[in-house]
Amino acid sequence: MKKIINTPESFVYDMCHGIAKAHPELEFVERYKIVKKKEVNQSKVSLISGGGSGHEPAHAGFVGIGMLDAAVCGDVFASPSQIQVYNALKLTKSDKGTLMIVKNYSGDCMNFNNGAGLAKDDGIQVDAVYVNDDIAVKDSLYTVGRRGVAGTVFVHKIAGAKAEQGASLGEVKAVAQKVIDNVRSFGFALTSCTVPAAGSPTFKIGDDEMEFGVGIHGEPGRKREKIQTADQLAKRIIPDLIEDLKLKKGETIALMINGFGGTPLQELYLLNNSVTSVLEEAGAKIHKTMVGNYMTSIDMAGASITLLRLDDELTSLLDYPVATPALTWGGSVSSRAKACEDAIDALAKVLGTIPCKEEKKAEVKSSQEEDKKDTQTYEVKGEPVIADVINTAGMTKLVEKMADVIIENEVAFCEADRNGDGDFGMSVAKGFKQLKKDWATRKKGNIGEFLISASEIIMEYCGGASGPLWGSAFRYGGKAAGNATEIGVKELGEILQAAVVGIQETGKKSFGRGAVVGDKTLIDALAPAADSMVASGKAGDKLITAIDKAAKAAVQGAENTKSFAANLGRAGTVGERSIGFPDAGAYGVGVIFTALADFAKKFK
């Protein structure tokens, strides 16, 4: 891997600091990885978006006048945590409310929805739209349905213009949804990309091959084919976009030729020539064409094509002046200046409510002092026991071992996620690294208290869907353990069953249903392990024997996922192409349980 980089761990932080330093009208809130306007106009609807990093200039490059007020930055290809989203909502709180623009991915939906729930509890007015413009995912058979890709930029632009004009939250949401209903995209890749934490390409592809129907996470496409010419690609893709959009002859559109990060601009313009010719032959009227890198996939070579049907309202809002690091236009320099003046005037009206720098420093100092007060050291009483029973100290040892296994297998788990985003190992390891850093601050008075305390770190720091899912597993398991300071096989079975329920309930909140065995997710390994533990409790098995049986059940459950396509989860978007490979999450559960079983056998 050859990249301009310090370390994979600091990659996103260093990049975001660089964005803020290049654009002094922005600031980077490091603790929560939020790039925001330094001064938020509280008299207009706030817009926040975000997702995994690796798509630059999306999303931080679109923070500015006429677009976003803040971008919440996850790790590479991993959604930000619900805690990040919650803090972004607090930092951009507006008198008119906040609209979240969310790309339709499992992790993004779960974390943005959960973050919004926390903000609503604080009295913050929040609403959301979900972008799903990618026609490569034909329907909702796989995962949460169509993915949100480059068409999201049009949603940012038009909703941002509407908000800048002083519209209400309902009006801004309505026009954002109008864009979503009228935008379609399709992408193809000539190479894979390299996630920094993985260090090697997500998938391998021949010199004469291309992936047809890729998303923006470096995942494989709908199918692999021989490379085609620009004219052939245009003649194949544009009819599909027109058909899906139900575009009629004579209708007006905006066109985006979006690069994935590794394609030279000359090739994108060449593709635009082919695409424009096909569109003109089809009778489409092109009002505006955008060619360049707007929503990338790190260093992947390839492109996506986006069509947006326009009417008078959308045309006017698309043309409205905008000034962000990645997108700036308007009728003239004076009109852009006028947009800036309008924003400044609006800001002036609320200056009385904005604390001065000294007040802000005082607030930060006070907050830091409060954080110090909250940071206490919790000691485990007694020696750890993992024998006929597990005591609180023994449970902490098992979780500590679990963390070690996850961290040791970070790259291996990323490699197992080749049919997904390639980020699984990095996403889950990040949370457990933080758990180990904060180990002394976790509450360890009893098993339930400890597991729930650990869940708080996991929810905040595990990236993507791993935060809500693994965090919920620990939280529900902690509730099942209650105040117990010692558990046997029966109680451990109840904890594991509760963990399964926690994951399923989290899925229900965002997608209407939780995963079950056969969907090709971590549930395929965790549920059999939980069932095995319950059966061991009924059979009177010794604890060490029960853990060993549960580990074998988890491994077999993961192995079983090779034989069927994914309905949900990490490989959901590639469908039948996931056959022959185990689900990364299920594989990870099998590895973890096997290591814990070996640890329990040797524990003294």
Stockholm file with secondary structure:
# STOCKHOLM 1.0

chainA/1-604         MKKIINTPESFVYDMCHGIAKAHPELEFVERYKIVKKKEVNQSKVSLISGGGSGHEPAHAGFVGIGMLDAAVCGDVFASPSQIQVYNALKLTKSDKGTLMIVKNYSGDCMNFNNGAGLAKDDGIQVDAVYVNDDIAVKDSLYTVGRRGVAGTVFVHKIAGAKAEQGASLGEVKAVAQKVIDNVRSFGFALTSCTVPAAGSPTFKIGDDEMEFGVGIHGEPGRKREKIQTADQLAKRIIPDLIEDLKLKKGETIALMINGFGGTPLQELYLLNNSVTSVLEEAGAKIHKTMVGNYMTSIDMAGASITLLRLDDELTSLLDYPVATPALTWGGSVSSRAKACEDAIDALAKVLGTIPCKEEKKAEVKSSQEEDKKDTQTYEVKGEPVIADVINTAGMTKLVEKMADVIIENEVAFCEADRNGDGDFGMSVAKGFKQLKKDWATRKKGNIGEFLISASEIIMEYCGGASGPLWGSAFRYGGKAAGNATEIGVKELGEILQAAVVGIQETGKKSFGRGAVVGDKTLIDALAPAADSMVASGKAGDKLITAIDKAAKAAVQGAENTKSFAANLGRAGTVGERSIGFPDAGAYGVGVIFTALADFAKKFK
#=GR chainA/1-604 SS CCCSCSCTTTHHHHHHHHHHHHCTTEEEEGGGTEEEESSCCTTSCEEEEEEEESSTTTTGGGBSBTSBSEEEEEEETSCCCHHHHHHHHHHTCCTTCEEEEEESCHHHHHHHHHHHHHHHHTTCCEEEEEECCBTTSCSTTSTTSSCCCTHHHHHHHHHHHHHHTTCCHHHHHHHHHHHHHTEEEEEEESSCCBCTTTCSBSSCCCTTEEEESCCSSSCCCSEEEECCCHHHHHHHHHHHHHHHHTCCTTCEEEEEEEECBSSCHHHHHHHHHHHHHHHHHTTCEEEEEEEECSSCCTTBCEEEEEEEEECHHHHHHHHSCEECSSCEECSSHHHHHHHHHHHHHHHHHTGGGSCCHHHHHHHHHHHHHHHHHHCCCCCCCSCCCBSSSEEHHHHHHHHHHHHHHHHHTHHHHHHHTTTTTSCHHHHHHHHHHHHHHTGGGSCCSSHHHHHHHHHHHHHHHSCTTHHHHHHHHHHHHHHHHTTCSEECHHHHHHHHHHHHHHHHHHHHHHHSSCCCTTSSSTHHHHHHHHHHHHHHHHHTCCHHHHHHHHHHHHHHHHHHGGGSCCSSSTTGGGGGGGTTSCCHHHHHHHHHHHHHHHHHHHCC
#=GC SS_cons         CCCSCSCTTTHHHHHHHHHHHHCTTEEEEGGGTEEEESSCCTTSCEEEEEEEESSTTTTGGGBSBTSBSEEEEEEETSCCCHHHHHHHHHHTCCTTCEEEEEESCHHHHHHHHHHHHHHHHTTCCEEEEEECCBTTSCSTTSTTSSCCCTHHHHHHHHHHHHHHTTCCHHHHHHHHHHHHHTEEEEEEESSCCBCTTTCSBSSCCCTTEEEESCCSSSCCCSEEEECCCHHHHHHHHHHHHHHHHTCCTTCEEEEEEEECBSSCHHHHHHHHHHHHHHHHHTTCEEEEEEEECSSCCTTBCEEEEEEEEECHHHHHHHHSCEECSSCEECSSHHHHHHHHHHHHHHHHHTGGGSCCHHHHHHHHHHHHHHHHHHCCCCCCCSCCCBSSSEEHHHHHHHHHHHHHHHHHTHHHHHHHTTTTTSCHHHHHHHHHHHHHHTGGGSCCSSHHHHHHHHHHHHHHHSCTTHHHHHHHHHHHHHHHHTTCSEECHHHHHHHHHHHHHHHHHHHHHHHSSCCCTTSSSTHHHHHHHHHHHHHHHHHTCCHHHHHHHHHHHHHHHHHHGGGSCCSSSTTGGGGGGGTTSCCHHHHHHHHHHHHHHHHHHHCC
//
